[in-house]
Amino acid sequence: MSTRVRLALVGCGYAARKHLRNILLQTESTEVAALCEPSPAALAETAEVFEEAGAHVPPNEPDLGLLLRNHAPDVAVINTPHVYHYAQAAACLEAGVDVLLEKPMVMNAQEACDLIEVQNRTRKLLVIAFNGSLSPEIREAARLLRSGELGELLSISATCWQLWGSRTAGTWRQVPALSGGGFLFDTGAHMLNTVSDLAGEEFVEVAAWTSDHGRPVETIGVAIGKLASGALVTLHGCGETIGTSASDIRVFCSDGILRTGAWGQWLDVQRQGEPDFTPVQLPVSRGPWEQFLSVRSGVLANPSPPEVGLRMARLYDAVKASAAQGGRPVAPI
């Protein structure tokens, strides 16, 4: 009898195919039982990923309700436009299916609160696919900061950048009703989440300014914030620069500095008296799916629960509210 997890891939766009390539490397643990994709073009591109891996292309059922009834997956990986996340994740949880949900979790803080209620009531697993929170590097960074080894948290400086504006032009990512926001809510969501994860405390005040660069959503944004402890934070996202995608996050403490990225790809530490940063060596992760399975099997405590999605949604809601008022400071709610 097979002990592999039966997975439904809900949404077969670019992000889903990135997850799928990783999942298909872990066939000893996972069977992709069904797809849920209404677009013939996206479905065809996803079929190519299976074929390149020498794997069988599973059946496609565009109606999520029918998929849940007829294919009985154990787990759903949801990679659809942001506006659908709440309803699709709730439907899966109500059907007794564990969920790995692509970031950002939902469209706003209210939806986040509502989804947490569904998750608490159904008692099913919900993990938000924030690469940072799911990376061993960010978990170790958070441990160092909470342990007091680096002293008092003083400030955090974070920047991320990408040629996002032109590359996503004409797609749902620049339709506010579908995306919920622009660069800071899409690629920049990783930065907002990882900074919040490292901070380990709530923002009490945020001031922000954004620019749409002539597009329907914001593509450039800066924000400054104050944490409950009084530590200060700067956030800068530029989605109109050259064709790279990268980030830099630095956490300044009284006895040391941490350096990492929004996706948690590395971790460097420089302590008091040391001449330079030293890389922190950790076991290599095979990505969000491996981490999800570790959480599901009880090996790892969930480092990216829906409360993480709520925290990030509150921060972005505050960024939007402040920017709409010309940078007037607001308190996240």
C-alpha positions as CSV (number, residue, x, y, z in Angstrom):
1,M,0.0,0.0,0.0
2,S,1.4,3.4,-1.0
3,T,2.2,5.9,1.8
4,R,2.7,8.8,-0.6
5,V,0.8,12.0,0.0
6,R,-1.9,12.5,-2.7
7,L,-1.6,16.1,-3.9
8,A,-3.9,18.4,-5.8
9,L,-2.3,21.3,-7.7
10,V,-4.7,24.1,-7.7
11,G,-3.6,26.6,-10.3
12,C,-1.0,25.8,-12.9
13,G,0.6,29.1,-13.6
14,Y,4.3,30.1,-13.3
15,A,4.5,29.9,-9.5
16,A,2.8,26.5,-9.6
17,R,5.3,25.1,-12.1
18,K,8.1,26.2,-9.9
19,H,6.6,24.3,-7.0
20,L,5.9,21.3,-9.3
21,R,9.5,21.0,-10.5
22,N,10.6,20.7,-6.9
23,I,7.7,18.3,-6.0
24,L,8.5,16.0,-8.9
25,L,12.0,15.5,-7.5
26,Q,10.4,14.1,-4.3
27,T,8.2,11.3,-5.9
28,E,9.1,9.0,-3.0
29,S,6.9,11.0,-0.8
30,T,4.4,12.6,-3.1
31,E,1.8,11.6,-5.8
32,V,0.3,14.5,-7.9
33,A,-3.2,13.1,-8.1
34,A,-5.1,15.9,-9.9
35,L,-4.8,19.4,-11.4
36,C,-7.3,22.2,-11.1
37,E,-6.7,24.7,-14.0
38,P,-9.3,26.3,-16.3
39,S,-6.7,27.7,-18.7
40,P,-5.8,25.4,-21.6
41,A,-2.5,27.3,-22.2
42,A,-1.4,27.0,-18.5
43,L,-2.4,23.4,-18.5
44,A,-0.4,22.6,-21.6
45,E,2.7,24.3,-20.1
46,T,2.3,22.3,-16.9
47,A,1.9,19.0,-18.9
48,E,5.3,19.7,-20.4
49,V,6.8,19.8,-16.9
50,F,5.5,16.3,-16.1
51,E,6.7,15.1,-19.5
52,E,10.2,16.5,-19.0
53,A,10.3,14.7,-15.7
54,G,9.1,11.5,-17.3
55,A,6.0,11.6,-15.1
56,H,2.4,10.8,-15.9
57,V,0.2,13.9,-16.5
58,P,-2.6,13.6,-13.9
59,P,-6.3,14.4,-14.8
60,N,-7.4,18.0,-14.8
61,E,-10.7,19.0,-13.0
62,P,-11.2,22.8,-13.3
63,D,-14.0,22.8,-10.7
64,L,-12.4,22.6,-7.3
65,G,-15.5,21.3,-5.6
66,L,-15.7,18.4,-8.0
67,L,-12.0,17.8,-7.6
68,L,-12.3,17.6,-3.8
69,R,-15.2,15.1,-4.1
70,N,-14.0,12.9,-6.9
71,H,-10.2,12.8,-6.3
72,A,-10.0,12.9,-2.5
73,P,-6.5,14.5,-2.2
74,D,-4.7,14.6,1.1
75,V,-3.2,18.0,0.4
76,A,-3.8,20.9,-1.9
77,V,-1.1,23.3,-3.1
78,I,-2.8,26.5,-4.1
79,N,-1.1,28.9,-6.6
80,T,-3.9,31.0,-8.1
81,P,-4.5,34.8,-8.3
82,H,-4.6,36.3,-4.9
83,V,-8.3,37.1,-4.9
84,Y,-9.2,33.3,-5.0
85,H,-6.9,32.3,-2.1
86,Y,-9.4,32.7,0.7
87,A,-12.3,30.8,-0.9
88,Q,-10.2,28.0,-2.3
89,A,-8.2,27.5,0.9
90,A,-11.4,27.5,3.0
91,A,-13.0,25.0,0.7
92,C,-10.0,22.6,0.9
93,L,-9.9,22.9,4.7
94,E,-13.6,22.3,5.0
95,A,-13.2,19.2,2.9
96,G,-10.6,17.8,5.3
97,V,-7.6,18.7,3.1
98,D,-4.3,20.1,4.4
99,V,-3.2,23.2,2.4
100,L,0.1,24.8,1.3
101,L,-1.0,28.2,0.2
102,E,1.1,30.5,-2.0
103,K,1.8,34.0,-0.7
104,P,0.4,36.4,0.0
105,M,-2.1,34.4,2.0
106,V,-5.2,36.5,1.2
107,M,-6.2,40.0,0.0
108,N,-6.3,41.8,3.4
109,A,-6.2,41.4,7.1
110,Q,-10.0,40.7,7.4
111,E,-9.8,37.8,5.1
112,A,-6.7,36.6,7.0
113,C,-8.7,36.6,10.3
114,D,-11.6,34.8,8.6
115,L,-9.3,32.1,7.2
116,I,-7.7,31.6,10.6
117,E,-11.2,30.9,12.0
118,V,-11.8,28.3,9.4
119,Q,-8.4,26.6,10.1
120,N,-9.0,26.6,13.8
121,R,-12.5,25.1,13.4
122,T,-11.5,22.4,10.9
123,R,-8.2,21.7,12.7
124,K,-6.5,21.0,9.4
125,L,-3.0,22.1,8.5
126,L,-2.5,25.4,6.7
127,V,1.1,26.5,5.8
128,I,1.8,29.7,3.9
129,A,4.4,29.3,1.2
130,F,6.7,32.1,2.4
131,N,10.2,30.8,1.4
132,G,11.8,32.9,4.2
133,S,9.7,31.6,7.1
134,L,10.1,28.0,5.7
135,S,13.9,28.3,5.3
136,P,16.3,26.9,7.9
137,E,18.3,30.2,7.6
138,I,15.5,32.4,8.8
139,R,14.5,30.0,11.5
140,E,18.1,30.1,12.8
141,A,18.2,33.9,12.4
142,A,15.0,34.2,14.5
143,R,16.5,31.9,17.1
144,L,19.7,34.0,17.4
145,L,17.6,37.2,17.8
146,R,15.2,35.7,20.4
147,S,18.1,34.1,22.4
148,G,19.7,37.5,23.1
149,E,23.0,36.3,21.7
150,L,23.3,39.4,19.5
151,G,22.0,41.8,22.2
152,E,19.2,44.3,21.8
153,L,17.4,44.6,18.4
154,L,18.0,48.2,17.2
155,S,17.0,48.4,13.6
156,I,16.3,46.5,10.4
157,S,17.0,47.6,6.8
158,A,15.5,45.7,3.9
159,T,15.5,46.2,0.1
160,C,14.2,44.0,-2.7
161,W,14.2,44.7,-6.4
162,Q,13.1,43.1,-9.7
163,L,12.1,44.0,-13.3
164,W,8.6,43.4,-12.2
165,G,6.6,46.3,-13.8
166,S,7.3,45.4,-17.4
167,R,7.4,41.6,-16.9
168,T,4.0,41.5,-15.3
169,A,2.3,44.1,-17.6
170,G,-0.9,42.8,-19.1
171,T,-1.3,40.0,-16.5
172,W,-3.6,39.5,-13.5
173,R,-0.8,40.7,-11.2
174,Q,-1.5,44.3,-12.3
175,V,-5.3,44.0,-12.0
176,P,-6.0,45.3,-8.5
177,A,-9.3,43.4,-8.1
178,L,-7.4,40.1,-8.7
179,S,-4.0,40.9,-7.2
180,G,-4.8,43.1,-4.2
181,G,-1.7,45.2,-4.8
182,G,1.4,45.6,-6.8
183,F,5.1,44.8,-6.4
184,L,5.1,45.1,-2.6
185,F,2.2,42.7,-2.3
186,D,3.7,40.2,-4.8
187,T,7.5,39.7,-4.9
188,G,7.8,42.3,-2.1
189,A,5.5,40.2,0.2
190,H,8.6,38.0,0.8
191,M,10.5,41.0,2.2
192,L,7.6,42.2,4.3
193,N,7.1,38.7,5.8
194,T,10.8,37.9,6.4
195,V,11.3,41.3,8.1
196,S,8.3,40.7,10.3
197,D,9.6,37.2,11.1
198,L,13.0,38.5,12.1
199,A,11.5,41.3,14.1
200,G,9.4,38.9,16.1
201,E,7.1,41.7,17.3
202,E,4.3,43.9,16.1
203,F,4.6,47.1,14.1
204,V,3.0,49.9,16.0
205,E,3.4,52.7,13.4
206,V,4.1,52.7,9.7
207,A,4.6,55.6,7.2
208,A,4.8,54.8,3.5
209,W,5.0,56.3,0.0
210,T,4.5,54.4,-3.2
211,S,4.7,55.1,-7.0
212,D,2.8,53.3,-9.7
213,H,5.3,54.4,-12.5
214,G,2.3,54.8,-14.8
215,R,0.9,51.3,-14.1
216,P,-2.4,50.2,-12.5
217,V,-0.6,49.1,-9.2
218,E,2.3,50.3,-7.2
219,T,5.7,49.1,-8.5
220,I,8.0,51.2,-6.2
221,G,7.5,51.8,-2.5
222,V,9.3,52.8,0.6
223,A,8.1,52.5,4.2
224,I,9.5,53.3,7.6
225,G,8.1,51.6,10.8
226,K,8.5,51.4,14.5
227,L,8.2,48.1,16.4
228,A,6.6,47.7,19.8
229,S,10.0,47.6,21.4
230,G,10.9,50.9,19.8
231,A,13.3,49.4,17.2
232,L,13.1,51.0,13.7
233,V,12.6,49.4,10.3
234,T,13.1,50.6,6.7
235,L,11.5,48.8,3.8
236,H,12.3,49.6,0.1
237,G,10.9,47.8,-2.9
238,C,11.8,48.7,-6.5
239,G,10.0,46.8,-9.3
240,E,11.1,48.9,-12.2
241,T,14.9,48.3,-12.2
242,I,17.2,46.0,-14.3
243,G,16.4,42.4,-15.0
244,T,17.4,40.8,-11.8
245,S,15.5,39.7,-8.8
246,A,17.3,39.9,-5.4
247,S,17.1,41.3,-1.9
248,D,19.2,42.4,1.0
249,I,18.1,42.4,4.7
250,R,20.3,43.5,7.6
251,V,19.3,43.3,11.2
252,F,21.4,45.6,13.5
253,C,21.7,44.6,17.2
254,S,23.8,46.0,20.0
255,D,26.2,43.0,19.8
256,G,26.1,41.9,16.2
257,I,24.6,42.2,12.7
258,L,22.6,39.6,10.7
259,R,22.6,39.6,6.9
260,T,20.2,37.6,4.9
261,G,17.6,37.8,2.0
262,A,13.9,37.9,1.7
263,W,13.8,34.3,0.6
264,G,16.2,33.1,3.3
265,Q,18.8,31.7,0.8
266,W,21.7,32.5,3.1
267,L,22.6,33.8,6.6
268,D,25.7,35.7,7.6
269,V,26.5,37.0,11.1
270,Q,29.1,39.5,12.3
271,R,29.6,39.7,16.0
272,Q,31.2,42.4,18.2
273,G,34.9,42.4,17.6
274,E,34.8,40.3,14.4
275,P,36.3,41.9,11.2
276,D,33.7,40.6,8.8
277,F,30.6,38.5,8.3
278,T,30.8,34.7,8.7
279,P,28.3,32.4,6.8
280,V,26.2,30.3,9.0
281,Q,26.3,26.7,7.7
282,L,22.9,24.8,7.9
283,P,21.5,21.7,6.3
284,V,20.3,22.4,2.7
285,S,16.5,22.6,2.3
286,R,14.9,21.2,-0.8
287,G,12.3,24.0,-0.6
288,P,8.8,24.7,0.7
289,W,7.3,21.3,-0.2
290,E,9.9,19.4,1.8
291,Q,9.3,21.8,4.7
292,F,5.6,21.4,4.4
293,L,5.9,17.6,4.6
294,S,8.1,17.9,7.7
295,V,5.4,20.1,9.4
296,R,2.7,17.7,8.3
297,S,4.5,14.7,9.7
298,G,5.2,16.4,13.0
299,V,9.0,16.6,12.5
300,L,8.9,20.4,12.4
301,A,6.7,22.9,14.2
302,N,4.8,25.1,11.6
303,P,7.1,28.1,11.0
304,S,4.6,29.7,8.6
305,P,1.0,29.3,10.0
306,P,-1.9,31.6,8.9
307,E,-1.0,33.9,11.7
308,V,2.1,34.7,9.7
309,G,-0.2,35.6,6.7
310,L,-2.2,37.9,9.0
311,R,0.9,39.6,10.3
312,M,2.1,40.4,6.7
313,A,-1.5,41.5,5.6
314,R,-1.7,43.9,8.5
315,L,1.7,45.4,7.5
316,Y,0.7,45.8,3.8
317,D,-2.7,47.2,4.7
318,A,-0.9,49.8,6.8
319,V,1.5,50.6,3.9
320,K,-1.5,51.1,1.6
321,A,-3.3,53.2,4.1
322,S,-0.4,55.5,4.8
323,A,0.6,55.9,1.1
324,A,-3.0,56.8,0.3
325,Q,-2.6,59.7,2.8
326,G,0.6,61.0,1.5
327,G,2.8,59.2,4.0
328,R,0.8,60.0,7.1
329,P,1.8,57.5,9.9
330,V,-0.8,54.9,10.7
331,A,-1.1,52.1,13.2
332,P,-1.6,48.6,11.7
333,I,-5.0,47.1,12.6
